[in-house]
Amino acid sequence: MRIFKNIIVKRPCRAMADGITSGLYPGRPDYELALAQHDAYIEALKKCSVDVTILPADENYPDSCFVEDPAVLTERCAIITNPGAASRNGETTSIEEAVRKFYPDDRIKHIVFPGTLEGGDVMMCGEHFFVGKSERTNAEGIRQFAEILSKYGYTCSEVKLSEVLHLKTGVNYLENNNMLVSGEFIDKAEFAQYNKFIVPEEEAYAANCIWVNGTVIVPAGYPTVLAVVESMGYNVITVDTSEYRKLDGGLSCLSLRF
């Protein structure tokens, strides 16, 4: 089982209210509340025996607090992505600067045009990576990603998405062969080998939980999912992410864990 030593987060900026949103969860984010929720998120991460690097807010990029998308970090290499949302392309520069403190130059790779890939579409299960083919991640991005991973002994497979923004919007691996699944992922053949715990439609947002060194962080306000995760035997921490939900963002989106 992997152990995370480091986590990178980025403070939300005031411009976050102008971030990309599908409108699935209506409302305009409250910046001060978002800051308080981010503080609580960082404190929850620190309880999981990791060092947390906190990057400053960047008003030039409203969605930049969602640091998961511009990079994928593994034990053996770091991959700087090429986000499919044009307004987010510039986020990779500051993320790469932060990543270079942890990885040597020869282990930092890049997804390049015409390939697009966002980290929210990438789910690591042991040494295998599932990658969602979505509006933000295309076939060429997945091809480049798989080619890079293969050089470091990892495998990769594509999962086609039809309903959600990112792969991890609806399915998340919690180690120990356990997986939270919702919606279109409940019957996906790709996940047949895992212990699947089904998230009810009314709590679909809470499918996006994160495992950090034996603790699972669960979004606050979803009692069924909380009970399911507790039944697996994990230590559980809840964190309110209501303001990030308005931008289709969840717990995994807000950090790079490696």
N, C-alpha and C positions, 0 to 999 in steps of 0.2 A: 504493500500500500504506500502511495506517495505521502510525503510530508511537506507541507509548505513552510518555507522559512521567511519569505518576504511577500509583501503585498504593496501595490502601488495604487493610490487613490488620487483624485484631483478635485479640488474644491469647486462647487458649483458657482457659476457667475450670475450676475444679475440678469444677463441676457438670456438665461435659461428659459424664461417665459416665452421666448420667441423660438424655442427649439422645435424640431420636427415632431409632429404628432399625427396619428391617424384619427384622433378624436374618439377612439373607442372608450377612453375614460375621460369624460369631459371636465372642463375647469381649467383655469389659468393657475400655474404654480405660484404659491406664496413663497417668495425668496427667503424671508427670515425663517419660516418654518422648515423650508428645504435645508437651510444651513444647520438648524438644530437637529434635523433628522440625520444629516450627514455626520454631525458630531457623534450621535448615538451609534451610527453604523461603524465609525472608526473605533469607538470604545468596545463594541462587540467583537470586532476583528482582533483587537489587542488582547482580549480574553482567550484567544485561541493560540497563544504562544507563537506569534509572528511579529516581525519588525514591519511597521507600517511607514512607508514613504508617502508624504503628503505634498502633492504638487499644487502650486498656486492656481487660482482661478484665471481663466483667459476669456476676457469679454469679447474677443474676436470670434469665438466659436461657442455658440449657445449650448451645443450638445456635448461639450468636451468633458463634462464630469463623468460621462459614460466611457471610461477609459478601456473597457474590455474590447471595444470595437477596433481601435487602431493598432492592436498588437496581439499576438498569441505567444505566450511564454511557456517554455517547457524546461525540463531539467537539462536538456542537451543543446538547445538552440532557442533563439528568439526570432520571431517572424513579424516584421513590420508589414501591416496589411495595406491594402489600397481600398478604402471605404467606397461602397457603391453610391452613397449619398454625396453628391458633389460638394455640398456645403461643409462636409466633414474632412475633406482631403487634407487640409492643412494641419489637422490635429496630429498627424503622424510625426511631424518634426519635433515637437516638444516631448512626445512619448519616446521617440528614439533617443533623445538626449538623456532621459531618465533611465532607459533600459541599458545604455552603454556603461552605466555604473556597476552593472551586474554581469554583463556578458562581454567576452573579448570580441573584437571586430570580426574575426573569422567565423563567429557563431551567430552573427546577426544577418539575417536574410530578408529579402523584400519580395512582396507581390507587386508586379509591375503591369501597367496598361498593356493590352486591353483586359487583363485579369482584374477582377474586383473581388474582395473578400472582407468580411467584417467578423470580428471575434465572437460576436453574439451568435453566429452560425456555427461555431466550433465547440464540440463537446468531447472532452478527453475521457476515455474509459480505459484505464491502464495504459497500455502502449498503443492503443488504437484510437483514432480520431474519427468521429462522425462529423460530417460537414453538410449543413443545409444549403441546398441550391435555392436561392430566394431572389427577391427583387434587388437585394444588396450584394449578393455573392453569386458570381456566374461560373459557368463551366470552366472557363480558362483560369479563373482564380483558384478553383478547386484543383485543377490539373497542376498548376505551379505549386500549390500548397502540398499536394501529395508527393510531388517530386522532391521538394525540400525535405519533407519528413522522412522519406525513404533513405536519405543519406545518413540519417541519425538513428536508423533502426525502428522507426515507427511505421505503422500502417494507417490507411485512411480510406474511408468510403463515403459516397454521396448519399444524402437523404433528400428527396424532393419534398418541398413544402408547397402547400396550396392555400393555407388559411392564416398562418401567423407571420409576423414580421421576421423573426429570427428563430433558429432551431431551438435555442434555450428558452424561448418564450413559453414553449409547451412541453419540454422534456429536459430533465436534469438528472445527472448521475450523482449518487450520494455514496459512492464506494461500496464495498462489501457486496457487490453485484446487485445493489438496490437502485431503482430508478423511479422517479416520479414522472408520470405521464398524464397528458390531458388531450382532449380533442382528437385531432387527426393522428396523434402518435399512439393512441391506445392499442390499435391493431396493426401498427407497422411491423412488417416481418423482420426488419433490421434489428429490432429490439427483443425478439422472441426469447433470447437466451437469458435475459435479465429478470430479476424479481421485480415485476411491475406493480407499482402502487398507484391506483387510479385517482386522479384529482377530479372531483365533481365539477360540472360546467360552471356552477355559480361561484366556484372558488378557483377558476382556471388561472387567474393571475398568480396565485400562490404556488403554481408548479415551479416557478423560478425561485427555488431555495438554493443555498450554497453550503457545501461541506467544507469545513476548514479544520483539519487535524482532529477529527473525531467529533466535532461539534457541528450541528446544522443550524444555520441562521434562517429563520422563517419570517416572511412578512407578517406584521401584526394585523389582526382582524380576520383571520381565516381559521376558525376553530377546527374544522374537519381536517384540514391539511396538518395543522399543529398536532392533532391527536394521532394522525397517521405516522408522522415523523417520530413522535414520542414512542409509538408502539414498536418502532424499529430498534429502540434501545439507545438512540443517540442522546447526548447532551444537547439541549435546545436553547437558543436565544432568539427572542423576537425583536424585530426592528420595524418601526413604522416607515413606510416608503410612499405614503400617499401622494406627495408632491412630485415624485419621480414617475409614479404610475400615470399621471396626467400626460407625460411625454412618452408613454409606452416603455418606460425604463423600470428595471427590477433590480434585485439584489446582486445578481451576477454582473450586471452591466456596470456597476459602480466600482469595480476593482479588478486588478490584474493579480492573480494569485500564483505564486511560483516558489 
